[in-house]
Amino acid sequence: MKKSALFFAALCSGTLLLGSCNSDKKADTTAATTSAPADSAAASGGMAGMDHAGMNHAGTGAAAASPLMASMDEMMAKMDAMKPKGNTDHDFAHMMMEHHKGAVAMADIELRDGKDATMRQMAEKIKADQQKEIGELEPIAERLDAAPTNYKPQDPADPFTAQMKTSMDHMMKNMPTLVADPDMNFNMLMTVHHQSAMDMAEAELAHGKDTKLKEMAQKMIDAQKKEIEQFKAWHAKNADKMKPTAAVYECPMGCEGSQSTKPGKCPTCEMELVKKA
């Protein structure tokens, strides 16, 4: 994954600031592994065009403070960094495991921060279901490590490559504008996350060969389609939770610990904090 829109490499300039500013702006521990080298996708031999550097972090200030968005970024970084084998079933299984792990991480965040009983119940169910499927996918993925190649991951015109890329592109383009309420953020981000899983499963149904894996893909589609409907119904009944987050101000030099919800000066270098767009 190329440099995420969520994390900046804020370089400190001037000899007087070298001792106080960090060369790279640090994110919280939840998102520490999110950033990846700029050429990681190319170096890993990932699928053609599978690059999420342009991910639409609508509401940058909210996204910067969102552990849910950080979790989503981390998941996509790991998927981008995967080196495809060139077998549809093998690559689908491995990518879907990482995708499911992302859902588990998001559910954990909702269970930690969320207050709404319905969203917490859905988080518990999603976590249990996704962990169960990860356990079922692991032996299949291991079995397929020796499977022969049957598609071209470096060819953007390859049908499976194109369909998998489209599934991730849609997720990036449909990222919601985050709000102050953690339950609403979980609702919106998990809806997008589920849709991308359904799109990936559709690619497996269309181009996969493994009978067991295709059965699992269909079950994923059926289950997550139902949950998307539940998410949308809850969203419609909770429009009052769509309040924007407070603005985020930060040091233009990227000094650590400078973020604030109010304007002012950086406690480290005393430069005026800048409001994030």
C-alpha positions in Angstrom: 0.0 0.0 0.0 1.4 3.4 -0.9 1.5 6.2 1.6 -1.9 6.3 3.2 -3.8 9.5 3.2 -4.3 8.9 6.9 -0.6 9.2 7.8 1.9 11.9 6.8 5.7 11.7 6.7 6.0 15.2 8.3 9.6 16.1 8.1 11.0 18.7 10.5 13.1 21.4 9.0 15.7 23.8 10.6 18.4 22.9 12.9 16.6 24.4 15.9 13.8 21.9 15.5 15.8 18.7 14.9 15.8 17.8 18.5 12.1 18.4 19.1 10.3 17.2 15.9 9.9 13.7 14.7 11.0 12.9 11.2 7.9 10.8 10.7 4.6 11.6 12.3 3.6 8.7 14.6 0.0 7.3 14.6 -1.5 5.7 17.7 -0.6 2.1 18.5 -3.7 0.8 16.9 -2.6 2.1 13.5 1.2 1.8 13.9 1.6 -0.8 11.2 -0.7 0.9 8.7 2.0 2.7 6.6 3.8 0.9 4.0 6.7 1.8 1.7 5.7 3.7 -1.4 6.7 0.9 -3.7 5.4 -2.0 -1.6 2.8 -3.1 -4.1 5.3 -3.3 -6.9 7.9 -4.9 -4.7 5.6 -7.6 -3.5 4.3 -8.4 -7.0 0.7 -7.6 -6.0 -2.2 -7.7 -8.3 -2.1 -5.2 -11.2 -3.3 -1.8 -10.1 -4.1 -2.9 -6.5 -3.0 0.4 -5.0 -5.0 2.1 -2.3 -2.9 5.3 -2.0 -5.9 7.3 -3.3 -8.3 6.0 -0.6 -11.0 8.5 0.0 -10.6 9.5 3.7 -13.7 11.7 3.6 -13.5 14.0 6.5 -9.7 14.0 7.0 -9.8 15.2 10.6 -12.3 12.6 11.7 -10.4 9.9 9.8 -7.1 10.8 11.5 -8.7 10.3 14.9 -10.6 7.1 13.9 -9.2 3.7 15.1 -11.8 2.2 12.7 -10.3 3.9 9.7 -6.8 3.0 10.9 -7.9 -0.6 11.1 -9.3 -0.5 7.6 -6.0 1.1 6.4 -4.0 -1.7 8.0 -6.1 -4.4 6.5 -5.8 -2.9 3.0 -2.0 -2.4 3.5 -1.7 -6.1 4.2 -3.8 -7.1 1.3 -1.8 -4.8 -1.0 1.4 -6.4 0.2 0.4 -9.9 -0.5 2.2 -11.6 -3.4 -0.4 -13.4 -5.5 0.3 -16.9 -6.6 -1.7 -16.7 -9.8 -4.3 -19.3 -8.8 -7.8 -17.8 -8.3 -8.8 -20.0 -5.4 -5.5 -19.7 -3.6 -5.4 -15.9 -3.9 -9.0 -15.4 -3.0 -8.6 -17.6 0.1 -5.6 -15.7 1.3 -7.0 -12.2 0.6 -10.3 -13.1 2.2 -8.6 -14.2 5.4 -7.0 -10.8 5.7 -10.3 -9.1 4.8 -12.0 -11.1 7.6 -9.3 -10.2 10.0 -10.0 -6.6 9.3 -13.7 -7.1 10.1 -12.7 -8.8 13.4 -10.5 -5.9 14.3 -13.3 -3.4 13.5 -15.7 -5.4 15.6 -13.3 -5.3 18.5 -13.1 -1.6 18.3 -16.9 -1.3 18.2 -17.1 -3.5 21.3 -14.6 -1.3 23.0 -16.0 2.1 22.0 -19.6 1.6 20.9 -22.6 2.1 23.1 -25.6 1.1 20.9 -26.9 -2.4 21.9 -27.8 -3.3 18.3 -24.5 -2.4 16.8 -22.6 -4.2 19.6 -24.7 -7.3 19.0 -23.9 -7.1 15.3 -20.2 -6.7 16.2 -20.3 -9.7 18.4 -21.9 -11.8 15.6 -19.6 -10.5 12.9 -16.6 -11.3 15.0 -17.7 -14.8 15.8 -18.7 -15.5 12.2 -15.6 -14.1 10.6 -13.3 -16.0 13.1 -15.1 -19.2 12.2 -14.7 -18.6 8.5 -11.0 -17.7 9.0 -10.6 -21.1 10.7 -12.3 -22.8 7.7 -10.3 -20.9 5.2 -6.9 -21.6 6.7 -6.7 -25.3 5.7 -8.1 -24.6 2.3 -5.5 -21.9 1.7 -2.7 -24.2 2.9 -4.0 -27.0 0.6 -4.0 -24.6 -2.4 -0.4 -23.5 -1.8 0.6 -26.1 -4.4 -2.2 -25.3 -6.9 -1.3 -24.5 -10.5 -1.6 -21.0 -11.9 -4.7 -20.2 -13.8 -4.8 -16.4 -14.1 -2.5 -13.5 -14.6 -2.3 -11.2 -11.5 -0.1 -8.7 -13.3 -2.4 -8.3 -16.2 -5.1 -5.7 -15.6 -7.1 -7.2 -18.4 -7.3 -10.6 -16.8 -11.0 -11.1 -15.7 -10.2 -12.3 -12.2 -7.6 -9.6 -11.6 -9.9 -6.9 -12.9 -12.9 -8.1 -10.8 -10.8 -8.2 -7.6 -9.4 -4.8 -8.2 -12.9 -3.4 -8.9 -14.1 -4.8 -5.5 -11.3 -2.9 -3.7 -11.7 0.3 -5.8 -15.4 0.4 -4.9 -14.6 0.1 -1.2 -12.1 3.0 -1.5 -14.5 5.2 -3.5 -17.5 4.6 -1.1 -15.7 5.5 2.1 -18.1 7.5 4.2 -17.6 10.8 5.9 -16.9 9.9 9.5 -18.9 11.5 12.3 -18.6 11.9 16.1 -20.6 8.8 17.0 -18.6 5.6 17.1 -21.6 3.4 16.5 -22.5 5.3 13.3 -18.9 5.1 12.1 -18.9 1.3 12.7 -22.2 1.0 10.9 -21.1 3.0 7.8 -17.6 1.5 7.5 -18.7 -2.1 8.1 -21.4 -1.7 5.4 -18.7 -0.7 2.9 -16.4 -3.5 4.2 -19.2 -6.1 3.8 -19.9 -4.9 0.2 -16.3 -5.4 -0.8 -16.3 -8.9 0.7 -19.4 -9.7 -1.4 -17.7 -8.3 -4.5 -14.7 -10.5 -3.8 -16.9 -13.5 -3.3 -18.6 -12.8 -6.6 -15.2 -12.9 -8.3 -14.5 -16.3 -6.7 -17.9 -17.6 -7.9 -17.2 -16.4 -11.4 -13.6 -17.6 -11.8 -12.8 -20.0 -8.9 -12.5 -23.8 -9.4 -12.5 -25.1 -5.8 -16.0 -26.4 -5.0 -15.6 -26.0 -1.2 -14.3 -22.4 -1.6 -17.1 -21.5 -4.0 -19.7 -22.8 -1.5 -18.1 -20.6 1.2 -18.2 -17.6 -1.1 -21.9 -18.0 -1.7 -22.5 -18.3 2.0 -20.5 -15.1 2.6 -22.6 -13.3 0.0 -25.9 -14.5 1.6 -24.9 -13.6 5.2 -23.3 -10.3 4.5 -26.1 -9.1 2.2 -28.5 -9.7 5.1 -26.3 -7.8 7.5 -25.9 -4.9 5.1 -29.7 -4.6 5.1 -29.7 -4.6 8.9 -27.0 -1.9 8.9 -29.0 0.3 6.5 -32.2 -0.1 8.5 -30.4 0.9 11.7 -28.8 3.8 9.9 -32.1 5.1 8.7 -33.5 5.1 12.2 -30.5 6.8 13.7 -30.1 9.9 11.5 -29.5 12.0 14.7 -26.1 10.3 15.1 -24.8 11.8 11.9 -23.3 14.8 13.7 -19.8 15.8 12.5 -16.7 15.4 14.6 -14.9 18.3 16.1 -12.2 19.9 14.0 -8.7 18.6 14.4 -5.7 21.0 14.6 -2.1 19.9 14.3 1.4 21.2 14.1 2.5 21.9 10.4 5.9 20.4 11.3 4.4 17.2 12.6 5.6 17.4 16.1 4.5 14.5 18.3 1.5 15.2 20.6 0.5 18.4 18.8 -3.0 17.4 17.8 -5.8 19.3 19.4 -9.5 20.0 18.9 -8.9 23.7 19.4 -6.6 26.3 17.7 -3.4 27.3 19.5 0.3 26.7 19.4 2.3 23.5 19.2 3.6 22.7 22.7 6.9 21.6 21.2 8.0 24.2 18.6 5.3 26.9 19.3 4.2 27.1 15.7 0.5 27.9 15.2 -1.6 24.7 14.8 -3.2 24.3 11.5 -6.8 23.0 11.0 -6.9 19.8 9.0 -9.1 19.9 5.9 
